[in-house]
Amino acid sequence: METSENSISIKVVFFASTREKIRIDEDIFIFETTETTTKELKHEIKERYPALSDIIDSITLAVNQEYVYEDVGLNDGDEVALIPPLSGG
C-alpha cells in the first residue's frame, strides 16, 4: 500500500475467529491508512479481508484497550482490536 502524507499508522489486533477467517498466523498488523474513524477502518478491513464480510458488522472494536460502541476518531499510533461475536450457552 502506498503511503501518503495524510496517512496514519494503526495497530490492528485480530482475535479468535477473525484471525481464523482470514487465515493468518500473526494477530497484529500495522495498517497505514487514511481512514480516521472506526467506521471507515471497519470498511477498509472488509475490503482487505472479504472473508470477514459476514461478521464485520457484529465485530466489537476496542481502541487502545477500551471498548467503543459508536464511530470514534482514530489517531496515529492507536491500537484497534477486532473482537468477534461470542457464541455459546
VOLONU-682500 format. One record per residue: residue in three letters; x, y, z of N, C-alpha, C, CB in turn. Coordinates in steps of 0.1 Angstrom, whole numbers, padded with zeros to 4 digits, always signed. Glycine has a CB too. Example, Ala and Ser with C-alpha at 12.3 -4.5 7.8 and 13.67 -1.06 7.14 Angstrom:
<lumvexs>
ALA+0132-0057+0078+0123-0045+0078+0132-0033+0078+0113-0045+0090 SER+0128-0022+0071+0137-0011+0071+0129+0000+0079+0141-0006+0057 
</lumvexs>
This chain:
<lumvexs>
MET+0008-0012+0000+0000+0000+0000+0009+0012+0000-0010+0000+0012 GLU+0006+0022-0008+0013+0034-0009+0009+0043+0002+0011+0041-0023 THR+0018+0049+0008+0015+0058+0019+0015+0073+0014+0025+0057+0031 SER+0007+0081+0021+0007+0095+0017+0009+0103+0030-0007+0099+0011 GLU+0011+0116+0028+0014+0124+0040+0002+0125+0049+0018+0138+0035 ASN-0010+0121+0044-0022+0122+0053-0025+0108+0060-0034+0125+0044 SER-0016+0098+0057-0019+0085+0063-0014+0085+0078-0012+0074+0055 ILE-0021+0076+0085-0018+0073+0099-0014+0059+0100-0029+0078+0109 SER-0008+0055+0111-0004+0041+0113-0012+0036+0125+0011+0040+0116 ILE-0020+0026+0122-0029+0020+0132-0025+0005+0134-0044+0021+0128 LYS-0023+0001+0147-0021-0013+0150-0034-0020+0151-0012-0015+0163 VAL-0036-0030+0143-0049-0037+0143-0046-0051+0148-0055-0038+0128 VAL-0054-0055+0158-0053-0068+0165-0065-0077+0161-0051-0066+0181 PHE-0062-0088+0156-0072-0098+0152-0073-0108+0162-0070-0104+0138 PHE-0085-0111+0168-0087-0121+0178-0095-0133+0173-0094-0115+0190 ALA-0092-0145+0178-0100-0157+0176-0105-0159+0162-0112-0156+0185 SER-0118-0159+0160-0124-0163+0147-0120-0153+0136-0138-0164+0148 THR-0117-0140+0140-0113-0131+0129-0100-0135+0123-0112-0116+0135 ARG-0091-0139+0131-0078-0144+0126-0080-0157+0118-0068-0146+0138 GLU-0088-0166+0123-0090-0179+0116-0097-0177+0103-0099-0188+0125 LYS-0106-0167+0102-0113-0165+0089-0104-0160+0078-0125-0155+0091 ILE-0094-0152+0082-0086-0146+0072-0073-0154+0070-0082-0132+0075 ARG-0072-0165+0078-0061-0175+0077-0047-0168+0079-0062-0182+0064 ILE-0045-0162+0090-0032-0156+0093-0027-0162+0106-0033-0141+0094 ASP-0014-0162+0108-0008-0167+0120-0006-0156+0130+0005-0174+0117 GLU-0002-0145+0125+0000-0133+0134-0013-0127+0138+0009-0123+0128 ASP-0013-0121+0150-0026-0114+0153-0025-0099+0153-0030-0119+0167 ILE-0013-0094+0150-0012-0079+0150-0006-0075+0136-0003-0074+0162 PHE-0013-0065+0130-0008-0059+0118-0008-0044+0119-0017-0063+0106 ILE+0002-0038+0113+0002-0023+0112-0005-0019+0099+0016-0018+0114 PHE-0015-0011+0100-0022-0006+0088-0017+0009+0086-0037-0007+0090 GLU-0012+0011+0074-0010+0025+0070-0023+0029+0063+0003+0027+0061 THR-0030+0039+0068-0043+0042+0063-0046+0057+0063-0054+0034+0071 THR-0055+0061+0055-0060+0074+0055-0073+0075+0063-0061+0080+0041 GLU-0079+0063+0067-0091+0063+0074-0089+0068+0088-0097+0048+0074 THR-0098+0076+0092-0096+0083+0105-0107+0080+0115-0094+0097+0103 THR-0117+0071+0112-0127+0068+0122-0128+0052+0122-0141+0074+0118 THR-0134+0047+0133-0136+0033+0134-0145+0028+0123-0141+0029+0148 LYS-0155+0035+0119-0164+0031+0109-0157+0029+0096-0176+0041+0107 GLU-0148+0039+0092-0140+0039+0080-0130+0027+0080-0133+0052+0078 LEU-0124+0025+0092-0115+0014+0093-0121+0001+0091-0108+0015+0107 LYS-0133-0001+0097-0140-0014+0095-0143-0016+0080-0154-0013+0103 HIS-0147-0006+0073-0149-0007+0059-0136-0011+0052-0155+0007+0053 GLU-0125-0005+0055-0113-0008+0049-0109-0023+0052-0101+0001+0054 ILE-0111-0027+0064-0108-0041+0068-0117-0051+0060-0110-0043+0083 LYS-0129-0047+0058-0138-0055+0050-0133-0056+0035-0153-0050+0050 GLU-0128-0045+0030-0123-0045+0016-0110-0054+0015-0120-0031+0012 ARG-0102-0053+0025-0089-0060+0025-0091-0075+0028-0079-0055+0036 TYR-0101-0078+0036-0103-0092+0040-0118-0096+0038-0099-0094+0055 PRO-0122-0099+0026-0136-0102+0023-0141-0114+0031-0137-0105+0008 ALA-0133-0122+0036-0137-0134+0044-0144-0129+0057-0126-0143+0048 LEU-0142-0117+0061-0148-0111+0073-0162-0104+0070-0139-0101+0080 SER-0166-0104+0058-0178-0097+0054-0190-0102+0062-0181-0099+0039 ASP-0191-0114+0064-0203-0120+0071-0204-0116+0086-0204-0134+0070 ILE-0193-0112+0092-0193-0109+0106-0188-0095+0110-0184-0119+0114 ILE-0183-0087+0100-0178-0074+0102-0187-0065+0110-0173-0068+0090 ASP-0200-0066+0107-0210-0057+0113-0213-0060+0128-0223-0057+0105 SER-0209-0073+0132-0212-0077+0145-0199-0077+0154-0218-0090+0146 ILE-0188-0073+0148-0175-0072+0155-0175-0060+0164-0163-0072+0145 THR-0171-0062+0176-0169-0051+0185-0155-0046+0184-0173-0055+0200 LEU-0153-0033+0185-0139-0028+0185-0135-0022+0199-0139-0016+0174 ALA-0122-0024+0201-0117-0017+0213-0105-0009+0208-0111-0028+0224 VAL-0105+0004+0211-0095+0013+0207-0087+0016+0220-0101+0027+0201 ASN-0074+0013+0219-0064+0015+0230-0070+0008+0242-0062+0030+0232 GLN-0075-0004+0241-0079-0013+0251-0092-0008+0258-0069-0015+0261 GLU-0100+0000+0251-0113+0004+0257-0123+0002+0246-0113+0020+0261 TYR-0134-0005+0250-0145-0008+0240-0151+0004+0235-0156-0017+0247 VAL-0154+0005+0222-0161+0016+0216-0174+0010+0210-0152+0024+0206 TYR-0185+0017+0211-0198+0012+0206-0204+0022+0196-0207+0010+0217 GLU-0196+0032+0192-0201+0041+0182-0188+0045+0173-0208+0054+0188 ASP-0191+0052+0163-0180+0057+0154-0171+0067+0162-0186+0063+0141 VAL-0159+0064+0163-0150+0073+0170-0138+0076+0162-0145+0067+0184 GLY-0131+0087+0164-0119+0091+0157-0107+0083+0161-0117+0106+0159 LEU-0098+0081+0151-0086+0074+0153-0074+0083+0151-0085+0062+0143 ASN-0064+0081+0158-0051+0089+0157-0039+0080+0154-0049+0096+0171 ASP-0029+0086+0149-0017+0079+0146-0012+0072+0158-0006+0089+0140 GLY-0009+0059+0157-0004+0051+0168-0014+0043+0176+0004+0059+0177 ASP-0027+0046+0173-0038+0039+0181-0037+0024+0178-0051+0044+0177 GLU-0042+0016+0188-0044+0002+0186-0059-0001+0186-0037-0006+0198 VAL-0063-0009+0175-0077-0012+0174-0078-0028+0174-0083-0006+0161 ALA-0085-0033+0184-0087-0047+0185-0101-0051+0179-0086-0052+0199 LEU-0101-0061+0171-0113-0067+0165-0118-0078+0173-0112-0071+0150 ILE-0129-0077+0180-0134-0087+0189-0146-0093+0183-0137-0081+0204 PRO-0146-0106+0179-0157-0112+0172-0168-0115+0182-0153-0125+0166 PRO-0180-0117+0176-0192-0120+0185-0189-0133+0192-0205-0121+0176 LEU-0194-0134+0204-0192-0146+0212-0204-0155+0210-0191-0143+0227 SER-0202-0168+0210-0213-0178+0209-0211-0187+0221-0213-0185+0195 GLY-0222-0195+0223-0221-0204+0234-0234-0204+0242-0209-0202+0243 GLY-0234-0211+0253-0246-0210+0260-0245-0215+0274-0256-0218+0254 
</lumvexs>
